[in-house]
Amino acid sequence: MTRENRKNEHVKLAIKPESIQPVTHFDNLSFVHNSIPEMAWKEVDLNSKFDDIVMNLPIYINAMTGGSNKTGEINAELADIASATGIAMAVGSQHAGLRNDSLVDTYRVVRKRNPKGIIFANIGADVSIEFALQAVDMFEANALQIHLNAPQEIVMPDGERNFKGWLHQIEQVIQAVHVPVIVKEVGFGMSTETLHLLNDIGVKYVDVSGRGGTNFVWIENQRRENKEYNYLKEWGQSTVISLLEAQEFIQSKKMTIFASGGIRNPLDIIKCLSLGAKGVGIGGPILRILKRDGKERVIEEINEWTLQLKSILTILGARTISDLQTCSIVITKDVREWCELRGIDVMRFAHRSL
Ligand code: FNR
């Protein structure tokens, strides 16, 4: 199986409804409604900043494609969508382009189509410093994502089996590249313990990318002849739980946290922002609309979501993204139980005020 075929298979499987992890914990979070918002819709400011990067909207298209001709075409369409809506985007893993010159254009196309856009490069935690520098240079990336995907590799029939040395490699890359480095998961979420390890080596930006959306255990298991890993399909922490696990770092401002994994609607985005995420990544849902209805429909959907984000901030009485962190939110059921057992204070969220 070549890397190119694998990329195409990932897309084919990721657009199937069965690839979506059904358990999302967003339903365990409820905002406390306040009948007197005392603000106007037009006052809402959706800007989000990290390092020197200003995102007009607190959402971005997460890493998915590039590395084969077909997925290069998808990258071109995603870049058009990012350009038309003004949102940031990431390309999929650049390993294929770093090893095969003929595939470089399947990534570079995102800069060609969106010269002024905010674009993230993407590599794994095992690549050399030289490759990391090349990945950023490939299209003058504004930031570099490094993905952590051990469960995916293990279930992948032709996947990596040695996960030694990642921390050391990430530490070296952060020191070598001149753009912000965002360490991300791929839909399995993160724990406080993982975040401590990353913080200790100088990681400043993390996308917890949790369970609840695109499920790479399911996707890779479908690619196995005997589908032996079906039982592993609920592996990992949800996006909501990952954000709660990250509270120590969010509150102390030691790290800037992004969220992704299982975002279904504008309210899910608002919930992530309210738990302290700086921005929210969307992957599979955008790909599915793109493949089904085309790029114009995705642009319409993102524009509609933007209006709805403003509407929800208005009823919450929040003018900015950071105001959302002062809106009271009640945490119930499974998420509450998890937090109690992990020593995460849920009461604090139920009693916040502007
Ligand atoms: C991904 N994702 C991903 N992530 C990454 O860091 N490098 C990659 O190459 C890929 N490739 C990829 C391909 C496809 C087809 C999909 C759908 C996803 C993971 C992605 O960035 C994100 O972390 C997860 O998909 C969870 O978000 P959603 O899809 O639930 O919104």
Residues whose N, C-alpha, C, O or C-beta is under 5 A from the ligand:
A	BS01	FNR	H10 V11 A14 N62 A63 M64 G92 S93 N122 H147 E185 V186 G187 S209 G210 G213 T214 S260 G261 G262 I263 G281 I282 G283 G284 P285
